[in-house]
Amino acid sequence: MMKDLYSFHASEDDLNEYYKKAAGAYHKVFERCGLKAIYTLAFMYLNGQGVSSDVPKALDYLQIAANQNDADASFQLARLYHLGEKVPKDLSKAFKAYLRAAEFGQAEAQYHLSMMYFDGEGTAVNEEAGIRFLQLAANAKNADAQYAIAMC
């Protein structure tokens, strides 16, 4: 029995045994490398470092990490959509991704989210929420947030 171009199996039992071994190998890689491996791979595809640039694949990998509560991956997705770098600018997607990262304590996301609340970018203007996230960012030692509070 042929599973793919890389392996041949004499029987279905042999194929099933192969799948068990392959699954075990994937689990070991994930346990050893974790989400940061996916996050790093996303940047390699985003910037064409060691691989051909593939923005859709990079976004998929960032989304996988973000869906596993990786605050840095959520932040990077937000920045891409906020700035319109390598993807069409989408303030609604940026806002949602900043919010997710901010809720996990990512200070830079808290700062940018506060600015989006103040300016009504990707959401309605909400000064109370803006102040709350600005204060969280400042408490986490985000210099931009501390400066903004000092200037009030």
C-alpha positions as CSV (number, residue, x, y, z in Angstrom):
1,M,0.0,0.0,0.0
2,M,1.4,3.4,-0.9
3,K,0.6,6.3,1.5
4,D,2.4,9.1,-0.4
5,L,5.5,9.5,-2.5
6,Y,7.8,9.1,0.5
7,S,6.7,5.9,2.1
8,F,5.3,2.5,1.0
9,H,3.5,0.1,3.2
10,A,2.8,-3.6,2.8
11,S,-0.4,-3.5,4.7
12,E,-2.9,-1.2,6.3
13,D,-1.6,-2.2,9.8
14,D,1.9,-1.2,8.7
15,L,0.5,2.2,7.5
16,N,-1.3,2.7,10.8
17,E,1.9,1.9,12.7
18,Y,3.7,4.5,10.6
19,Y,1.0,7.1,11.5
20,K,1.5,6.4,15.2
21,K,5.2,7.0,14.9
22,A,4.7,10.1,12.8
23,A,2.2,11.5,15.3
24,G,4.7,10.9,18.1
25,A,7.4,12.7,16.3
26,Y,5.2,15.7,15.7
27,H,4.2,15.8,19.4
28,K,7.9,15.8,20.4
29,V,8.7,18.6,18.1
30,F,5.8,20.7,19.4
31,E,6.7,19.9,23.1
32,R,10.4,20.9,22.5
33,C,9.8,23.9,20.3
34,G,6.3,25.1,21.4
35,L,4.5,28.0,19.9
36,K,7.6,30.1,19.5
37,A,8.6,27.7,16.7
38,I,5.4,28.6,14.9
39,Y,5.9,32.3,15.6
40,T,9.5,32.2,14.4
41,L,8.5,30.3,11.2
42,A,5.8,32.9,10.6
43,F,8.4,35.6,10.5
44,M,10.6,33.6,8.2
45,Y,7.8,33.3,5.7
46,L,6.8,36.9,6.2
47,N,10.3,38.2,5.5
48,G,11.5,35.5,3.1
49,Q,14.3,34.5,5.5
50,G,15.6,31.0,4.5
51,V,12.3,30.3,2.7
52,S,10.4,32.0,-0.1
53,S,8.3,34.9,1.1
54,D,4.7,33.6,1.6
55,V,2.5,36.2,3.4
56,P,-0.6,34.0,3.5
57,K,1.3,31.2,5.1
58,A,2.9,33.6,7.6
59,L,-0.5,34.9,8.6
60,D,-1.8,31.4,9.0
61,Y,1.1,30.6,11.3
62,L,0.6,33.8,13.3
63,Q,-3.1,33.0,13.6
64,I,-2.3,29.5,14.9
65,A,-0.1,30.9,17.6
66,A,-2.6,33.7,18.4
67,N,-5.3,31.1,18.8
68,Q,-3.2,29.3,21.3
69,N,-3.0,32.5,23.4
70,D,0.4,33.7,22.2
71,A,0.2,37.5,23.0
72,D,3.2,38.3,20.8
73,A,1.6,36.6,17.8
74,S,-1.6,38.5,18.3
75,F,0.4,41.7,18.6
76,Q,2.2,41.1,15.4
77,L,-1.0,40.4,13.6
78,A,-2.4,43.6,14.9
79,R,0.6,45.6,13.8
80,L,0.5,44.2,10.3
81,Y,-3.2,45.1,9.9
82,H,-2.9,48.4,11.7
83,L,0.0,49.6,9.5
84,G,-1.1,47.8,6.3
85,E,2.3,46.2,6.0
86,K,2.3,43.3,3.6
87,V,-1.5,43.0,4.1
88,P,-4.3,45.4,3.3
89,K,-4.9,47.8,6.2
90,D,-7.8,46.6,8.3
91,L,-8.4,48.6,11.5
92,S,-11.2,46.2,12.7
93,K,-8.8,43.2,12.5
94,A,-6.0,45.3,14.1
95,F,-8.3,46.3,17.0
96,K,-9.4,42.8,17.7
97,A,-5.8,41.4,17.6
98,Y,-4.5,44.3,19.8
99,L,-7.4,43.6,22.3
100,R,-6.5,39.9,22.5
101,A,-2.8,40.6,23.1
102,A,-3.6,43.4,25.6
103,E,-5.8,41.1,27.6
104,F,-2.8,38.8,27.9
105,G,-0.7,41.6,29.3
106,Q,1.3,42.6,26.2
107,A,2.2,46.2,27.1
108,E,2.8,47.5,23.6
109,A,-0.6,46.1,22.5
110,Q,-2.2,47.8,25.5
111,Y,-0.7,51.1,24.4
112,H,-1.7,50.9,20.8
113,L,-5.2,49.7,21.8
114,S,-5.6,52.7,24.1
115,M,-4.7,55.0,21.1
116,M,-7.3,53.2,19.0
117,Y,-9.9,53.7,21.7
118,F,-9.0,57.4,21.9
119,D,-9.0,57.9,18.1
120,G,-12.0,55.6,17.3
121,E,-9.9,53.5,15.0
122,G,-11.5,50.1,14.4
123,T,-13.9,50.8,17.2
124,A,-16.1,53.5,18.6
125,V,-14.3,56.2,20.6
126,N,-14.2,55.1,24.3
127,E,-12.1,57.4,26.5
128,E,-12.7,55.3,29.6
129,A,-11.3,52.1,27.9
130,G,-8.5,54.2,26.4
131,I,-7.4,55.5,29.8
132,R,-7.7,52.0,31.4
133,F,-5.4,50.4,28.7
134,L,-3.0,53.4,28.7
135,Q,-2.7,53.0,32.5
136,L,-2.1,49.2,32.2
137,A,0.6,49.9,29.6
138,A,2.3,52.5,31.7
139,N,2.2,50.2,34.8
140,A,4.0,47.6,32.6
141,K,6.7,50.2,32.0
142,N,5.8,51.0,28.3
143,A,7.7,54.2,27.7
144,D,5.1,55.6,25.1
145,A,2.3,55.1,27.6
146,Q,4.3,56.7,30.5
147,Y,5.0,59.7,28.2
148,A,1.4,60.0,27.2
149,I,0.3,60.0,30.8
150,A,3.0,62.6,31.7
151,M,1.7,64.9,29.0
152,C,-1.9,64.9,30.2
